[in-house]
Amino acid sequence: ISPTSRERISYVKQMLGELSQVARAEQAELLVYLLEMAFQEAGDILGGRSNGLSHQVNRHEAARMPVKPAGQV
């Protein structure tokens, strides 16, 4: 990971930590979970345990994924 990338990922990680605190204060548990997952991924990238590419999603393909309507409960 280049020094510039390391600096950027460190910034993202810091912001994710702050956003997680805000979400926790608002009791937005799903947001807290997602933000903490992203925080962990940023830490993994910085620690060399992830290249940041293993979980990439092709956004164009994902946007065209068919979604089934929710069934009745």
Sequence and secondary structure as in RCSB ss.txt:
>XXXX:A:sequence
ISPTSRERISYVKQMLGELSQVARAEQAELLVYLLEMAFQEAGDILGGRSNGLSHQVNRHEAARMPVKPAGQV
>XXXX:A:secstr
  HHHHHHHHHHHHHHHHHHHHHHHTT HHHHHHHHHHHHHHHHHHTTS  S TT   HHHHHT         
